[in-house]
Amino acid sequence: MTKITLHNTKTRSKEELVPIKSGEVSMYVCGPTVYARAHLGNARPVIIFDTLFRLLRHVYGDDNVTYVRNFTDVDDKINARAAETGQSIREITDGTIALYLADMDAVGAMHPNHMPRATEYIQPMVDMSADLIEKGFAYEAEGHVLFSVKSYQDYGKFSGRSIDDMIAGSRVEVAPYKRNPMDFVLWKPSDADTPGWDSPWGKGRPGWHIECSAMAREILGESFDIHGGGNDLMFPHHENEIAQSKCVGHDFANIWMHNEMLQVEGKKMSKSLGNFFTVRDLLDQGVAGEVIRFVMLSTHYRKPMDWTETKRAEAERTLRGWHAKTDGIVIANAPADEVIAALADDLNTHKAIQVLHEIARKGDPAVLKRSAQLLGLLTDELGEWVASSMGGGLDHEKILQVEGWLRSARNAAMLNSDFTEVDRLKSDAKSAGLEVRMTKETVELKPTQSFDADRLHNIKRGDT
């Protein structure tokens, strides 16, 4: 069986995945708070852990992998959105979950085996909170239940922080009912206008951190193999999950995996910078879900991911070429060993894609297709954009060839200041019904409704 090694945040080192239950793997990944459409950064962990899910299924068998990703559907942001819009909480969460799944389907993410909603597991959260009080790790104050960080000696160890330093530099809520400003909420009271459930401490609702601990225990048991999420969740969310779970006697997760954050053109994605967009924004702009997925996987998950227009164009061009090579090809029985090895080495998707490039250059198209599908690429579901954007029956390779000629001519013109060949190729491409998109880094040709295949094939290089 393929040996899989993964970087464990808990130990700061790569470790071999040795399932708790031999031959079976369990994985929990923190999901979205469902009050708004998923932005591009939200898609990164989905695509990363979907790729790990595919690898695990390939190695252990489809029926031997259990993947859980939750929905947080009780939250103050959801309550605020309901107040703003006049919609009910359920309308907002049901609608947002449907949009989220549609967007993640578009980038080729398989559905996890379980997608629990927090509101379906309130009683286990109440029970865990009560257990923490009974064991002396939590306390009730003014209708709240709070975890006492001082009661757990390893608090801060996971994220590499000390409690004293955290308190000194903290911006956490200071409340009169807290014994320590770092204590975090397990349960809080609800008023008449806020969703709430009965509990030993009155009508209320859970804090954020208790959700995942309770849901993971209910579905996967007191210990499981892999816990994943973005590195923005390391503290406080995952630190708190570990604390409360360990204090009720659960081993919890063996391996913790965290992906780095996403940037746009080298800057943090931010509404104030005007570079904030949702997955749906890109899809509506004509960026294919498969292209989004390719760009995301081109960078190793533990490195910052920089979304750029250049990478988008390169990904689209590469995928068009790969689809052209594999169109109508019967898929191979197994992926290339080198692709499996790259993914098994801490999910090195960057290296796996390099191997795919090599297979595309001089390998078997059937192996290319099967290997790419291990990364969720070149699937029938995601490949429809090629036909729709390029036109059914088009000679994709000829269009890519003309793109290459135009790119070479542009590069030469930048050196000799003679743009005659560039202008001629652009004119010929436009006459063939191709839209010409050129930037300093990229050249793209896209068919329009006036596309003419005969004129395309009449385009020649200037030196032929």
C-alpha positions as CSV (number, residue, x, y, z in Angstrom):
1,M,0.0,0.0,0.0
2,T,1.2,3.5,-0.8
3,K,2.9,5.2,2.1
4,I,1.4,8.7,2.8
5,T,3.2,11.3,4.8
6,L,1.6,14.6,5.9
7,H,2.9,17.6,7.7
8,N,1.4,17.6,11.2
9,T,1.0,21.1,12.7
10,K,0.9,19.6,16.1
11,T,4.5,18.1,15.9
12,R,5.8,20.6,13.3
13,S,7.0,17.7,11.2
14,K,6.0,15.3,8.5
15,E,4.6,12.0,9.7
16,E,3.4,8.8,8.1
17,L,-0.3,8.4,8.1
18,V,-1.0,5.4,10.2
19,P,-4.8,5.0,10.5
20,I,-6.2,4.5,14.0
21,K,-8.4,1.7,12.5
22,S,-6.3,-0.3,10.2
23,G,-7.3,0.1,6.5
24,E,-9.8,3.0,7.2
25,V,-9.2,6.7,7.3
26,S,-11.3,9.5,9.0
27,M,-10.9,13.2,8.3
28,Y,-12.7,16.3,9.6
29,V,-12.4,19.7,8.0
30,C,-13.8,22.9,9.4
31,G,-16.5,24.3,7.0
32,P,-18.0,27.7,6.4
33,T,-20.3,29.9,8.5
34,V,-23.2,30.2,6.1
35,Y,-24.3,33.8,5.9
36,A,-22.7,34.9,2.6
37,R,-21.4,33.5,-0.6
38,A,-18.0,31.8,-0.5
39,H,-15.0,34.0,-1.5
40,L,-12.0,32.7,-3.3
41,G,-10.0,32.1,-0.1
42,N,-12.8,29.9,1.2
43,A,-12.4,27.7,-1.9
44,R,-8.7,26.9,-1.2
45,P,-9.2,24.5,1.8
46,V,-12.1,22.9,0.0
47,I,-10.0,22.1,-3.1
48,I,-7.0,21.0,-1.1
49,F,-8.8,18.6,1.2
50,D,-10.9,17.4,-1.7
51,T,-7.7,16.4,-3.4
52,L,-6.5,14.6,-0.2
53,F,-9.9,12.9,-0.1
54,R,-9.4,11.6,-3.6
55,L,-5.9,10.4,-2.8
56,L,-7.1,8.6,0.3
57,R,-9.9,7.0,-1.6
58,H,-7.5,5.8,-4.3
59,V,-5.1,4.3,-1.7
60,Y,-7.6,2.9,0.9
61,G,-10.8,2.4,-1.3
62,D,-13.9,4.5,-1.6
63,D,-15.7,2.8,1.2
64,N,-12.9,3.0,3.7
65,V,-12.6,6.8,3.9
66,T,-14.9,9.0,6.0
67,Y,-14.7,12.7,5.3
68,V,-16.7,15.2,7.4
69,R,-17.0,19.0,6.7
70,N,-19.5,21.0,8.8
71,F,-21.7,24.0,8.3
72,T,-21.9,26.6,11.1
73,D,-25.5,27.6,10.9
74,V,-25.8,29.4,14.2
75,D,-23.7,32.5,14.5
76,D,-24.1,36.2,15.3
77,K,-23.2,37.1,11.7
78,I,-26.2,35.0,10.6
79,N,-28.4,36.7,13.1
80,A,-27.3,40.2,11.9
81,R,-28.0,39.2,8.3
82,A,-31.5,38.1,9.3
83,A,-32.1,41.4,11.0
84,E,-30.8,43.3,7.9
85,T,-32.8,41.4,5.3
86,G,-35.9,40.4,7.2
87,Q,-35.3,36.8,6.2
88,S,-35.6,34.0,8.7
89,I,-32.4,32.3,10.0
90,R,-33.4,29.1,8.3
91,E,-34.0,30.8,5.0
92,I,-30.6,32.4,5.1
93,T,-28.7,29.3,6.1
94,D,-30.6,26.9,3.7
95,G,-30.1,29.4,0.8
96,T,-26.4,30.0,1.6
97,I,-25.7,26.3,1.9
98,A,-27.2,25.6,-1.5
99,L,-25.1,28.4,-3.1
100,Y,-22.0,27.2,-1.4
101,L,-22.4,23.6,-2.6
102,A,-23.2,24.8,-6.1
103,D,-20.0,26.9,-6.1
104,M,-17.9,24.1,-4.7
105,D,-19.4,21.7,-7.3
106,A,-18.2,24.1,-10.0
107,V,-14.6,23.8,-8.8
108,G,-14.9,20.0,-8.8
109,A,-15.1,19.3,-5.1
110,M,-16.7,16.0,-4.2
111,H,-19.3,16.1,-1.5
112,P,-17.9,14.8,1.9
113,N,-19.5,11.7,3.4
114,H,-21.1,13.9,6.1
115,M,-22.0,17.6,6.1
116,P,-23.4,18.2,9.5
117,R,-25.1,21.4,10.5
118,A,-24.3,22.8,14.0
119,T,-28.0,23.2,14.8
120,E,-28.4,19.4,14.4
121,Y,-26.0,18.7,17.2
122,I,-27.0,21.1,20.0
123,Q,-27.6,18.5,22.6
124,P,-24.1,16.9,22.2
125,M,-22.7,20.5,22.7
126,V,-24.7,21.0,25.8
127,D,-23.6,17.6,27.1
128,M,-19.9,18.3,26.4
129,S,-20.2,21.7,28.1
130,A,-21.8,20.1,31.2
131,D,-19.1,17.5,31.3
132,L,-16.4,20.2,31.2
133,I,-18.1,22.0,34.2
134,E,-18.3,18.7,36.1
135,K,-14.6,18.0,35.5
136,G,-13.6,21.5,36.7
137,F,-12.4,22.8,33.3
138,A,-15.4,25.2,32.7
139,Y,-17.7,27.3,34.8
140,E,-21.1,29.0,34.5
141,A,-21.5,32.7,34.9
142,E,-24.6,34.9,34.2
143,G,-26.1,32.3,31.8
144,H,-22.7,31.8,30.1
145,V,-20.5,28.7,30.2
146,L,-16.9,29.5,29.8
147,F,-13.8,27.3,29.4
148,S,-11.1,28.1,31.9
149,V,-7.8,28.2,30.0
150,K,-5.8,28.2,33.2
151,S,-7.3,24.8,34.0
152,Y,-5.6,23.2,31.0
153,Q,-1.8,23.3,31.4
154,D,-1.1,22.7,27.7
155,Y,-3.2,25.6,26.5
156,G,-1.3,27.5,23.8
157,K,1.1,24.6,23.1
158,F,-0.6,23.8,19.8
159,S,-0.2,27.3,18.4
160,G,3.0,28.0,20.2
161,R,1.7,30.7,22.5
162,S,1.9,31.3,26.2
163,I,-1.2,32.4,28.1
164,D,0.6,35.3,29.8
165,D,1.8,36.7,26.4
166,M,-1.7,36.2,24.9
167,I,-3.3,38.1,27.8
168,A,-0.8,40.9,27.5
169,G,-1.4,41.4,23.8
170,S,-5.0,40.3,23.7
171,R,-7.9,42.0,22.0
172,V,-10.3,39.4,23.3
173,E,-13.6,40.4,24.8
174,V,-13.2,41.6,28.4
175,A,-16.4,40.8,30.3
176,P,-17.2,41.0,34.0
177,Y,-18.4,37.4,34.1
178,K,-15.0,36.1,32.8
179,R,-12.4,34.9,35.4
180,N,-9.7,35.4,32.8
181,P,-9.9,37.5,29.6
182,M,-8.7,34.5,27.6
183,D,-11.5,32.2,28.8
184,F,-13.7,31.3,25.8
185,V,-17.4,30.8,25.5
186,L,-19.0,27.3,25.3
187,W,-22.5,28.5,25.7
188,K,-24.2,32.0,25.8
189,P,-27.7,33.2,26.6
190,S,-30.2,34.1,23.9
191,D,-32.8,36.8,24.1
192,A,-36.3,36.6,22.6
193,D,-35.1,37.7,19.1
194,T,-32.1,35.3,19.0
195,P,-32.1,31.6,18.2
196,G,-31.9,29.6,21.4
197,W,-32.2,26.1,22.9
198,D,-33.0,24.9,26.3
199,S,-30.0,24.1,28.6
200,P,-29.2,23.7,32.3
201,W,-28.1,27.4,32.1
202,G,-31.2,28.7,30.5
203,K,-32.2,29.4,26.9
204,G,-29.1,29.9,24.8
205,R,-26.9,28.9,21.9
206,P,-23.4,27.4,21.6
207,G,-20.1,29.2,21.2
208,W,-18.2,28.6,18.0
209,H,-15.4,26.3,19.2
210,I,-17.6,23.7,20.9
211,E,-19.4,22.9,17.6
212,C,-16.5,21.0,15.8
213,S,-15.5,19.1,18.9
214,A,-19.0,17.8,19.5
215,M,-19.8,17.0,15.9
216,A,-16.4,15.3,15.3
217,R,-17.0,13.1,18.3
218,E,-20.6,12.2,17.4
219,I,-19.6,11.2,13.8
220,L,-16.0,10.0,14.0
221,G,-15.6,9.0,17.6
222,E,-13.3,10.2,20.4
223,S,-10.3,10.0,18.1
224,F,-9.8,10.3,14.4
225,D,-7.0,10.5,11.9
226,I,-6.9,14.0,10.2
227,H,-8.2,17.4,11.1
228,G,-7.8,20.1,8.5
229,G,-8.5,23.8,7.9
230,G,-6.9,27.1,7.0
231,N,-4.0,28.3,9.1
232,D,-6.1,31.3,10.3
233,L,-8.0,28.7,12.4
234,M,-4.9,27.5,14.3
235,F,-5.7,30.0,17.0
236,P,-8.0,30.4,18.6
237,H,-10.4,27.9,17.0
238,H,-8.2,24.8,16.8
239,E,-6.4,25.6,20.0
240,N,-9.7,25.7,21.7
241,E,-11.0,22.6,20.1
242,I,-8.0,20.6,21.4
243,A,-8.3,22.0,24.9
244,Q,-12.0,21.2,25.4
245,S,-11.8,17.8,23.7
246,K,-8.7,16.7,25.6
247,C,-10.3,17.9,28.9
248,V,-13.3,15.5,28.5
249,G,-10.9,12.7,27.8
250,H,-10.8,12.5,24.0
251,D,-7.6,11.9,22.0
252,F,-9.2,13.9,19.2
253,A,-7.2,14.3,15.9
254,N,-3.8,12.6,15.3
255,I,-2.7,14.7,12.4
256,W,-3.5,18.4,12.0
257,M,-3.1,20.0,8.5
258,H,-3.3,23.7,7.7
259,N,-3.3,25.4,4.4
260,E,-1.7,28.9,4.0
261,M,-3.8,31.9,3.0
262,L,-4.6,33.3,-0.4
263,Q,-3.5,36.6,-2.0
264,V,-4.5,38.4,-5.1
265,E,-1.8,39.8,-7.3
266,G,0.6,39.7,-4.4
267,K,-1.7,41.5,-1.9
268,K,-4.1,40.3,0.8
269,M,-7.6,39.9,-0.6
270,S,-9.6,42.8,0.8
271,K,-12.7,44.7,-0.1
272,S,-10.9,48.0,0.7
273,L,-8.3,47.2,-1.9
274,G,-10.9,46.3,-4.5
275,N,-9.5,42.8,-5.0
276,F,-12.1,40.8,-3.1
277,F,-14.2,38.5,-5.1
278,T,-16.3,35.4,-4.6
279,V,-16.0,32.1,-6.5
280,R,-19.3,33.0,-8.2
281,D,-17.8,36.4,-9.3
282,L,-15.1,34.5,-11.2
283,L,-17.5,31.9,-12.6
284,D,-19.8,34.7,-13.9
285,Q,-16.7,36.4,-15.5
286,G,-16.2,33.3,-17.6
287,V,-13.4,31.7,-15.5
288,A,-14.0,28.0,-15.5
289,G,-14.1,26.1,-12.3
290,E,-11.5,23.7,-13.6
291,V,-9.2,26.7,-14.1
292,I,-9.7,27.9,-10.6
293,R,-8.9,24.4,-9.3
294,F,-5.8,24.2,-11.4
295,V,-4.4,27.5,-10.2
296,M,-5.1,26.6,-6.6
297,L,-3.3,23.2,-6.9
298,S,-0.3,24.7,-8.7
299,T,1.0,26.0,-5.3
300,H,1.8,23.6,-2.4
301,Y,-0.9,24.0,0.3
302,R,1.6,25.1,2.9
303,K,2.7,28.1,0.9
304,P,0.8,31.3,0.3
305,M,-1.3,31.1,-2.8
306,D,-1.2,34.1,-5.1
307,W,-4.1,34.4,-7.6
308,T,-3.0,36.3,-10.6
309,E,-4.4,37.0,-14.1
310,T,-1.2,35.5,-15.5
311,K,-1.7,32.3,-13.7
312,R,-5.3,32.2,-14.7
313,A,-4.4,32.6,-18.4
314,E,-1.6,30.0,-18.2
315,A,-3.9,27.5,-16.4
316,E,-6.6,28.0,-19.1
317,R,-4.1,27.5,-21.9
318,T,-2.6,24.4,-20.3
319,L,-6.0,22.8,-19.7
320,R,-7.2,23.5,-23.2
321,G,-4.1,21.7,-24.5
322,W,-4.6,18.7,-22.1
323,H,-8.2,18.4,-23.1
324,A,-7.2,18.5,-26.8
325,K,-4.8,15.6,-26.2
326,T,-7.2,13.5,-24.2
327,D,-10.4,14.2,-26.1
328,G,-12.1,10.8,-26.9
329,I,-9.2,8.9,-25.2
330,V,-10.1,5.8,-23.1
331,I,-8.8,6.5,-19.7
332,A,-5.9,4.4,-18.3
333,N,-6.5,1.9,-15.5
334,A,-4.2,3.6,-13.1
335,P,-2.5,7.0,-12.6
336,A,1.2,7.5,-13.1
337,D,3.3,6.3,-10.1
338,E,5.1,9.6,-10.1
339,V,1.8,11.5,-9.6
340,I,0.8,9.3,-6.8
341,A,4.2,9.6,-5.2
342,A,4.0,13.4,-5.3
343,L,0.6,13.5,-3.7
344,A,1.6,11.0,-1.1
345,D,4.5,13.3,-0.1
346,D,2.5,15.8,2.0
347,L,0.0,16.4,-0.8
348,N,2.6,18.0,-3.1
349,T,0.2,19.1,-5.8
350,H,2.7,21.5,-7.3
351,K,5.1,18.6,-8.1
352,A,2.2,16.4,-9.3
353,I,1.2,19.1,-11.8
354,Q,4.8,19.3,-13.0
355,V,4.6,15.5,-13.6
356,L,1.4,16.0,-15.6
357,H,3.1,18.6,-17.8
358,E,5.8,16.0,-18.5
359,I,3.3,13.3,-19.4
360,A,1.5,15.8,-21.6
361,R,4.7,16.5,-23.5
362,K,5.8,13.0,-24.2
363,G,3.6,10.5,-22.4
364,D,0.5,8.5,-22.9
365,P,-2.7,10.7,-23.1
366,A,-4.7,7.9,-21.4
367,V,-2.3,8.1,-18.4
368,L,-2.4,11.9,-18.5
369,K,-6.2,11.8,-18.2
370,R,-6.3,9.2,-15.4
371,S,-3.5,11.0,-13.5
372,A,-5.1,14.4,-13.8
373,Q,-8.4,13.0,-12.5
374,L,-6.6,12.0,-9.3
375,L,-6.3,15.8,-8.8
376,G,-9.9,16.4,-9.9
377,L,-8.8,17.7,-13.3
378,L,-9.9,16.6,-16.8
379,T,-13.1,15.1,-15.5
380,D,-16.2,15.0,-17.7
381,E,-18.0,17.3,-15.3
382,L,-15.4,20.0,-15.3
383,G,-14.5,19.8,-19.0
384,E,-17.6,21.2,-20.5
385,W,-16.2,24.7,-20.5
386,V,-13.7,23.8,-23.2
387,A,-16.3,22.9,-25.7
388,S,-18.5,25.9,-24.8
389,S,-15.6,28.4,-24.8
390,M,-13.8,27.0,-27.8
391,G,-16.7,25.7,-29.8
392,G,-17.6,22.1,-30.4
393,G,-15.3,20.4,-32.9
394,L,-12.7,23.1,-33.0
395,D,-9.1,22.4,-33.6
396,H,-7.9,23.4,-30.1
397,E,-4.3,22.6,-30.9
398,K,-4.3,24.9,-34.0
399,I,-5.6,27.8,-31.8
400,L,-2.9,27.1,-29.2
401,Q,-0.3,27.0,-32.0
402,V,-1.4,30.4,-33.3
403,E,-1.2,31.7,-29.7
404,G,2.3,30.4,-29.5
405,W,3.3,32.2,-32.8
406,L,1.8,35.4,-31.6
407,R,3.5,35.2,-28.2
408,S,6.9,34.6,-29.9
409,A,6.3,37.5,-32.3
410,R,5.4,39.8,-29.5
411,N,8.5,38.8,-27.5
412,A,10.7,39.5,-30.6
413,A,9.0,42.8,-31.2
414,M,9.7,43.9,-27.7
415,L,13.4,43.5,-28.5
416,N,13.5,44.9,-32.1
417,S,10.6,47.3,-31.9
418,D,9.2,45.9,-35.1
419,F,5.5,44.9,-34.5
420,T,4.7,44.1,-38.2
421,E,4.4,40.3,-37.5
422,V,2.4,40.9,-34.3
423,D,0.0,43.1,-36.2
424,R,-0.3,40.7,-39.1
425,L,-1.0,37.7,-36.8
426,K,-3.5,39.7,-34.8
427,S,-5.3,40.7,-37.9
428,D,-5.4,37.2,-39.2
429,A,-6.7,35.9,-35.9
430,K,-9.5,38.5,-35.8
431,S,-10.4,37.6,-39.4
432,A,-10.8,34.0,-38.3
433,G,-13.3,35.1,-35.6
434,L,-10.9,35.0,-32.7
435,E,-10.9,37.5,-29.9
436,V,-7.2,38.5,-29.2
437,R,-6.4,39.2,-25.5
438,M,-2.8,40.4,-24.9
439,T,-1.1,41.6,-21.8
440,K,2.6,42.1,-21.0
441,E,2.7,38.4,-19.8
442,T,0.0,36.6,-21.7
443,V,-1.6,36.0,-25.1
444,E,-5.0,34.4,-25.4
445,L,-7.2,33.7,-28.4
446,K,-10.9,33.0,-27.8
447,P,-13.4,32.1,-30.5
448,T,-16.4,34.4,-31.0
449,Q,-19.7,33.7,-32.7
450,S,-18.1,34.6,-36.0
451,F,-15.4,32.0,-35.7
452,D,-14.3,30.6,-39.2
453,A,-12.3,27.3,-39.0
454,D,-11.1,27.6,-42.7
455,R,-9.6,31.0,-42.0
456,L,-8.0,29.7,-38.8
457,H,-6.2,27.0,-40.7
458,N,-5.0,29.5,-43.3
459,I,-3.0,31.4,-40.7
460,K,0.7,30.9,-41.2
461,R,3.9,32.0,-39.4
462,G,5.7,34.9,-41.1
463,D,8.8,32.8,-41.7
464,T,7.1,29.9,-43.5
